[in-house]
């Protein structure tokens, strides 16, 4: 596709995920192009504009000017979650489609308003769940969907990393910006990917959280373990913490076989999917690849075709409802019914 026919994006927020993954991904896109960058630091925006050969750079104060740029059709929001609502609502009012980083917002109330604003203004809202486009995850989903593993009985999943003050991003432990601790940042992958694999939403959450290091984690959980119960009988057992080395996995257990996916969620490493179906063992290795270009292109394609997009904002909002139920269960020390 020629550059003239590609969908023009503005990337808002130039933190680690934008600099290390989103901006470089445009080099691999077939339907999307980088047009503009927006940052609180105008000098940073201009420096990265030159590096990535974008046409425009704006300060956050000039966000409206970016939204009125006719070359910009889509906004990629890569700020901390606490800023997602305002940026999304303003973009929707300007007729711009929004691809928003996970979690969709810092609170359920915010994500509700984001979905409604985009619906009201007739623009697409996509949640940036890159697993929907990653080959190893798609292979695992195919094993579930085609019945190779049989009826899925249990999913075990975890995603954790070590939070180091002075090294890790400080906003990750600020509730107003992050919405919570590792559950919001990492555990959301466990929640969303599990229900995506089985095409089913949980009906009950049961959880326990902890803060052993109250100096590092004054206002958010240090870690949390949760169980999600589904109408079909499936149980998902998940765990996430900021006090362990980077690690992640999914283990899917059915009545015909099992499959393990590791590492499941970081995008820098090769992935291994292995398991056993009946008496046959299997193993497939997937090399590292750019996981961001496919979602940028998928959103651009939906805009061009005027078609719905998956995963949309409703899916991101549903995950916010589930995460809130997990937090409520941990606080109340009893299972919570999930009301969507």
C-alpha positions in Angstrom: 0.0 0.0 0.0 1.3 3.4 -0.9 2.1 5.9 1.9 -0.7 8.1 0.7 -3.2 5.4 1.3 -2.0 4.4 4.7 -3.9 5.4 7.9 -2.0 8.2 9.6 -1.4 7.8 13.4 -0.5 10.2 16.1 1.2 8.6 19.1 0.4 10.3 22.4 2.8 9.6 25.3 6.4 8.9 24.6 7.4 6.7 27.5 9.2 3.3 27.4 6.5 1.3 25.5 6.2 4.0 22.8 9.9 4.5 22.4 11.0 0.9 22.5 8.1 -0.8 20.7 5.3 1.4 19.2 7.3 3.9 17.2 9.7 1.4 15.7 6.8 -0.8 14.7 5.6 1.6 12.1 8.6 0.6 9.9 7.0 -2.8 9.6 3.4 -1.7 8.9 1.6 -2.2 5.6 -1.5 -0.1 6.3 -0.4 2.4 9.0 2.0 5.3 9.0 3.4 7.5 11.8 2.3 11.1 11.2 2.7 12.9 14.6 4.0 12.6 18.1 2.6 14.2 21.2 4.4 14.6 24.5 4.5 16.7 27.7 8.1 17.3 26.6 8.0 19.1 23.3 11.8 18.7 22.8 11.4 15.0 23.2 8.6 14.9 20.7 10.7 16.8 18.2 13.7 14.7 18.7 11.7 11.5 18.2 9.9 13.0 15.3 13.2 13.4 13.5 14.4 9.9 14.4 11.3 8.2 13.2 10.7 10.6 10.2 7.2 11.7 11.3 5.8 14.9 9.9 4.6 16.7 13.1 5.4 17.0 16.8 3.2 18.6 19.4 3.3 19.3 23.1 0.5 17.9 25.2 -0.9 21.5 25.5 -1.2 21.5 21.7 -3.2 18.2 21.6 -6.2 20.0 20.0 -3.9 21.1 17.1 -3.0 17.5 16.6 -6.6 16.4 16.7 -7.5 19.0 14.0 -4.7 17.8 11.7 -6.4 16.2 8.7 -3.5 13.8 8.1 -4.2 12.2 11.5 -7.0 9.6 11.4 -6.0 7.5 14.5 -4.7 8.2 17.9 -2.4 5.7 19.7 -2.6 6.5 23.4 0.5 5.3 25.3 0.3 7.4 28.5 -0.3 6.0 32.0 -3.9 4.7 32.3 -5.1 7.6 34.5 -4.8 9.9 31.4 -6.6 7.6 28.9 -10.1 8.9 29.5 -9.5 12.6 28.7 -7.3 11.9 25.7 -9.9 9.4 24.3 -12.9 11.6 24.9 -11.3 14.5 23.2 -10.1 12.4 20.3 -13.6 10.9 19.8 -15.2 14.4 19.8 -12.7 15.4 17.1 -13.7 12.4 15.0 -10.5 10.5 15.5 -10.3 6.7 16.0 -8.5 5.5 19.2 -6.1 2.6 19.8 -5.5 2.7 23.5 -2.9 0.8 25.6 -4.0 -1.6 28.3 -5.5 -1.4 30.8 -8.1 0.7 29.0 -8.4 3.1 32.0 -7.5 3.4 35.7 -11.1 2.8 36.8 -14.3 1.1 35.6 -16.1 4.5 35.6 -13.4 6.0 33.3 -13.6 3.0 30.8 -17.4 3.3 30.7 -17.2 6.9 29.7 -14.5 6.1 27.0 -16.6 3.4 25.4 -19.7 5.7 25.4 -17.8 8.7 24.0 -16.5 6.6 21.0 -19.9 5.1 20.4 -21.6 8.5 20.6 -19.2 10.0 18.1 -19.1 7.0 15.7 -15.4 6.3 16.0 -13.6 3.0 16.7 -12.0 2.2 20.0 -9.5 -0.6 20.2 -7.7 -1.9 23.3 -4.1 -2.8 22.6 -4.1 -6.5 23.3 -1.2 -7.7 21.1 -1.7 -11.4 22.0 -4.7 -11.4 19.6 -2.1 -11.1 16.7 0.9 -13.0 18.1 1.6 -16.4 16.3 2.3 -18.5 19.5 -0.9 -17.3 21.2 -2.9 -17.9 18.0 -1.5 -21.4 17.8 -2.6 -22.1 21.4 -6.0 -20.6 20.7 -6.3 -22.9 17.7 -5.7 -26.0 19.9 -8.5 -24.8 22.2 -10.9 -23.8 19.4 -10.6 -26.9 17.3 -11.1 -29.2 20.3 -7.6 -30.7 20.3 -7.4 -30.4 24.1 -11.0 -31.3 24.7 -13.1 -29.6 27.3 -11.0 -27.1 29.1 -11.0 -27.8 32.8 -8.3 -25.4 34.2 -6.1 -22.6 33.1 -3.1 -21.6 35.3 -1.4 -18.3 34.4 1.1 -15.9 35.9 2.9 -12.7 34.9 5.3 -11.0 37.3 8.3 -8.7 37.3 10.5 -7.0 39.9 9.6 -3.4 40.7 12.8 -1.5 41.7 12.4 2.0 43.0 14.6 4.4 41.0 14.7 2.0 38.1 11.1 1.0 37.4 8.7 3.7 36.2 7.4 5.5 39.3 3.8 5.9 38.1 3.3 2.1 38.3 2.8 2.4 42.0 0.7 5.6 41.9 -3.0 4.6 42.0 -4.3 7.7 40.3 -2.1 7.0 37.3 -1.9 3.2 37.3 -5.3 2.3 38.8 -3.6 -0.3 41.0 -0.4 -2.4 41.2 0.7 -5.5 39.2 -2.8 -6.7 38.6 -3.5 -3.6 36.4 -0.1 -3.7 34.7 0.6 -7.4 34.3 -2.3 -9.5 35.6 -4.6 -8.0 33.0 -2.7 -10.1 30.4 -3.6 -13.2 32.4 -7.3 -12.2 32.6 -7.8 -11.1 29.0 -5.8 -13.9 27.3 -7.6 -16.6 29.3 -11.1 -15.4 28.4 -10.0 -14.8 24.8 -8.7 -18.4 24.5 -12.0 -19.9 25.5 -14.4 -17.1 24.2 -16.1 -17.0 27.5 -16.4 -14.4 30.4 -16.0 -15.3 34.1 -19.0 -15.0 36.4 -17.2 -14.9 39.8 -13.8 -13.8 41.2 -12.1 -14.9 44.4 -8.8 -13.3 45.4 -6.1 -12.6 48.0 -3.6 -9.7 47.8 -0.6 -8.9 49.9 1.9 -6.1 50.8 4.8 -7.6 52.6 7.1 -4.6 51.6 5.0 -1.6 52.8 7.9 0.8 52.0 8.0 0.0 48.3 4.3 -0.6 48.0 2.5 2.0 50.1 -0.6 2.5 48.0 -0.9 -0.5 45.7 -0.8 -4.3 46.2 2.6 -6.0 46.0 1.0 -9.1 44.6 -2.3 -10.8 44.2 -3.6 -14.3 43.4 -7.0 -14.8 42.0 -9.4 -17.4 40.8 -12.0 -16.8 38.1 -15.0 -19.2 37.8 -16.9 -19.5 34.5 -20.4 -20.8 33.7 -19.0 -23.7 31.7 -17.2 -25.0 34.9 -13.7 -23.7 33.8 -11.5 -22.3 36.5 -8.7 -19.8 35.9 -6.1 -19.5 38.6 -3.9 -16.4 38.2 -1.0 -14.8 40.0 0.9 -11.5 39.6 3.5 -9.8 41.7 6.0 -6.9 41.6 8.5 -8.9 43.8 9.7 -11.6 41.4 12.0 -11.8 38.4 10.3 -11.3 35.1 8.3 -14.5 34.3 5.1 -15.5 32.6 3.3 -18.6 31.5 -0.1 -20.1 30.6 -1.0 -23.8 31.3 -4.2 -25.0 29.6 -5.6 -28.3 30.8 -8.3 -30.2 29.0 -9.8 -33.7 29.1 -8.0 -34.7 25.9 -4.6 -33.1 26.6 -2.7 -30.1 27.9 -0.6 -27.3 26.5 1.9 -24.9 28.1 2.9 -21.5 26.7 6.1 -19.9 28.0 7.1 -17.1 28.2 3.6 -16.0 27.5 3.5 -12.2 27.6 6.8 -10.2 27.2 7.6 -9.5 23.5 11.4 -9.7 23.5 11.9 -13.5 23.9 11.3 -16.6 21.8 8.2 -18.5 22.8 7.6 -22.2 23.3 4.3 -24.0 23.1 4.5 -27.6 24.2 2.2 -30.2 25.5 0.6 -33.6 25.1 -2.6 -34.7 23.4 -3.5 -38.3 24.2 -0.2 -40.2 23.8 1.4 -37.7 21.4 3.7 -35.0 22.7 4.3 -31.8 20.7 6.5 -28.8 20.8 6.6 -25.6 18.7 9.1 -22.8 19.1 8.2 -19.2 17.9 11.0 -16.7 17.3 10.7 -13.1 18.6 8.9 -10.7 16.3 7.3 -7.3 16.2 4.0 -7.7 18.0 2.9 -4.1 17.6 2.9 -3.7 13.8 0.1 -6.3 13.4 -2.2 -4.5 15.8 -1.5 -1.1 14.2 -2.3 -2.6 10.8 -5.4 -4.4 12.1 -6.8 -1.1 13.4 -5.9 0.7 10.2 -7.6 -2.0 8.2 -10.8 -1.7 10.3 -10.8 2.1 9.8 -10.4 1.7 6.0 -13.1 -0.9 5.7 -15.4 0.8 8.2 -15.6 -2.6 10.1 -15.7 -3.5 13.8 -12.3 -4.2 15.4 -11.2 -6.9 17.8 -10.3 -6.4 20.6 -12.6 -3.4 20.9 -13.1 -1.0 23.7 -16.0 -3.1 25.1 -13.5 -6.0 25.7 -11.1 -3.6 27.4 -14.0 -2.3 29.6 -15.0 -5.9 30.5 -11.5 -6.6 31.7 -11.8 -3.5 33.9 -15.0 -4.9 35.4 -13.2 -8.2 36.1 -10.2 -6.5 37.7 -12.5 -4.5 39.9 -14.2 -7.7 41.1 -10.8 -9.2 41.8 -9.8 -6.2 43.9 -13.2 -6.2 45.7 -12.8 -9.9 46.5 -9.3 -9.4 47.9 -10.6 -6.5 50.1 -13.7 -8.2 51.3 -12.1 -11.6 51.6 -15.0 -13.3 49.9 -16.0 -14.3 46.3 -17.6 -11.6 44.2 -20.1 -12.0 41.4 -19.0 -10.2 38.3 -21.7 -7.9 36.9 -20.9 -6.6 33.4 
